[in-house]
Amino acid sequence: MRFSANLGFLWANRPLPDAVHAAKAAGFSAVECHWPYDTPAATLRSALTETGLPFLSLNTRRGTLARGEFGLAAVPFRQTEAQESIQEAIDYADKVGARAVHVMAGKARGSVARKTFLDNLDFATAMAEPLGITILIEPINRHDAPGYFLETTGQALQVIDEVAAPNLRLMFDCYHIGRTEGDPTTRFAALQSVIGHVQFASVPDRGPPDRGDVDYATVFAAIAALGWNTPLGAEYNPVGPTGDSLGWMTPYLQSVSPD
């Protein structure tokens, strides 16, 4: 089992290139980041080249934070801004060699929001496909993001089926699923054919995975047994220095092999 460091959570106090090097030193096999845009793409690409770490995914921008926005792709009457954000994310991903872009739906409800989201995903998948980039959508639990358009994997699956683009897939976050749908292992087995990336954190406090209500040793073993071999994204709050929170990873480091 291999892991990806989400640098929006782990080593978030360091410049992004330094965080990439820290992830390599800690034994991670890949990195990802929500919003890397303050770092020039060439600078990040250099750090990735130096460490040999692949960059798995990044997010579209959230929108106007002062208004509580959390993505734009499903927000009615914001299509121009949403598509500009999508284009920015895909361009950046292409420059750093990122494999996927998470298109954030935002806080919205109703049929107009749904059509807006579908139209923007059509735009995103068409733009990303020639570059070999996967578009991800992610259900986010109602406790952390009340009003977010995508709340469940069932809802996300309906969207994926309707868009019907081969490069549109599900971001399977065990933390969000654990808070809203129960056992992540059961849902992973049911949805594996549409999953594009996996993330995790303890439930319910979003801390390191060796605490909380979900037994991640069992979850990781089940995911591996189903043949999943892409690094899983560690997207958790470290609770103190990041290095002090990595004991959960020690048993897996001996089995890590290069890509």
N, C-alpha and C positions, 0 to 999 in steps of 0.2 A: 504494500500500500504506500502510495506517494502523496505528498501534500503540497499545496500552493499557499503562499503567504499573501493574505489580503493586506496590502500596505496602507489601506485606509484605516485599518484597525491596529495592525502590528507595526511597530516602529513609526507610528504616525507623526512623532515629534522630530523625525529626521528628514533631511532633504531626500527626495525620492531616489536618486541614484545611490545614496548611502544606505537607504533602506533595502534596496535590491541586494547590495553586498552583504548586509546583515542577514538577510534571508538565506543567501547562499551559505554563509558561515554556519548558520543554525541547522542546515541539513534539508531545507526545503528544495523541492524539485522544480518549482515554478513560482511565478508571482502574478498578482492581479491587483487592480486598484480601481476605486470608484471613479474618481475625477482627477486624472493626472495632468490636466491641461495647463497648470501653472509651470510645469516643467517642459522646456522645449523637447520636441520629439527626438531630435538628434542626440540630446544629452541622455535621455532615457535609453535610447537605442544603444548608445555606447556602453552603458552600465550592463545592459542585457547581454551584449556581445562579450564583455569582459568576464561575466560570471557564467555564461552559457545557459542562463535560465530563460525559458520561454515565458512570454507574457500571455496569460490566458484570456483575460476579459477586462473591459472597462465599461462604464456607464455613460449614457447621455446625461447632459446637465439637468439639474433639478428644476431650474427656472428661477423665480424671484424668491429668495429665502425669506425676506421680510414679510412676504405674504403667505408663508407656510407652504409654498409649492414643493412638490416632490415628484417632478417629472411633468411632461407636457403632452405626451403622445395621444392620450385619450381626452384631453381637455378641449371641449368645443370652442371653436373660433380662435384657436391658437395654432392652427396648422402650419402657418408660415414659420413661426418660431420653432415649432416642434421639428419640422423638416430641416431647418438650419442646424439645429442641435444634432439631429441624426447624421447629417452630412459631416459636421465637425467631428463627431465621434468616429465615424467610419474612416475619414481621412487620417485622423490621428492613429487609429488602430492599424491602418495600412502602413504608416510610416514606422511604427515600432514593431511590426510583425505580430500584433495581437490577433488571437484566433477568433474572438467573439466580442460583440457589442451588446450590452443589455440596454434595450430601449425601455426607459422608465415611463409607465403609463400615466402616473399622476393621480390626483384626487378628483374623481368625477363619477357621475352616475347617469344611467338612462340610455335610451336608444341612440341618441345623437352622439353621446360619448363613445358608445360601442362602435358606431360607424366611423367616427374619427380615428379611433384606435386601429381599426382594420385598414383604413386607407393609409395611415402612416406606416403600418407594418408592410403593406404592399410596397410603399416607397422604399422603406429600409431594406427589405429583402432583395428587391431588384437592384439597388445600388451596391449591396454587399456581395451579391452572388459572383460577379466576375472577379472579385478580389479574393474569393475563397474564404470569406468571413461569415461566421454564423451570427444570426440575430437571436438574442435570448429575450424571453419575457419571464417575469418572476412574480408569483403570488406573494404578497407581503401581509403579515398578520394584522388584524384589525386593532390589536392592542398598541402596537408600535406606530402604525400609520392609519388612524381612523379615516375612513372615506377613500382609501386607495382603491383604484378601479378593479385591480385583480386581487382577490382575497383567497381563492382556493385553486388547487390544481385542476379540479373539474372545470372550472371556468376557463382556466388557461388552455386546457385541452380543447375546449370548444373553439377558442380563438385560433389555435394552431390548425385545427381541422378546416376551419373556414378559410383561412388565408392560403393554406395548401401550398406553401413554399418549402422546398426541400431544405433550405437553410434557416428555417424558423424552428427554434427548439425551446425547451423548458429549462429555466434555471431552477434547479431543485435544491432549495435551501432547507436542510433538515431542521434548523431552528424555527423558521416560520411554520413549516408543516407540523412540527412537534407542538407548537402552540395552538394550532387551529384544527388539525386533522388527526392527531394521534400518532401512532407508531410510524416513524419515517421508513422503516424497513419494508413494511407492507406496501406503502405508497410507492416506494422506489421500484419494487418488483412489478407493480401494476403499470408503471409509467416509463420504464426504462427505454422503450423504443423511441420516445420523444424527448428524452433528457439530453441536454447539451453540456451542462456543467453542474457540479454538486458543491454545495457549501455547508458549513456546520458551525454550531456553537451550542453551549449548554442551554438547556431549557429548565426554568423560564428566564434566567437572568442574563443570558447571552455572554457568559464567561467562558473560560477554557473548557474543553470537552470532557475533562475528567471529573466533572461535578454535575449536579442537577439530576433531572428526572429521566434523561435518555442515557442508556448504556451504550456509549459510542464504540466500545470494543466489539460489542455484538453487532452494531450497525455497520461498522467498517468491514467486519468479517463477512457479513451477508452481502454487502455491495461487491466485495472482491470475489465472492463465490459465484456471483452472477456475471462475472467476466469484465467488470468495469476496471479499466486500467489507466484512466486519465487522472492526474493529481486532483485531490479533493481540496476545496478552498477553505482554509482556516480563517473564518470571518467572525472573530470574537473579541470582546474587550479583555485585555490581558490581566487586569487587576494587579497593578504594580508594574515593575520593569518587565518588558516582554520576555526577556531571557529566562526570568523566573517562572514563567507560565508554560514552558515548553516541555515539562517532564512527561506529559502525555505522549509525546512523539518518540521518545527514546526507544521503546520496544520495536518501532517500525524502521528505525534507521538502518539496522543491520540488513534488512531485506531490500533496501533501495538499490535499484540498478539504473544505469543511464538509459536515456531514450534510444 
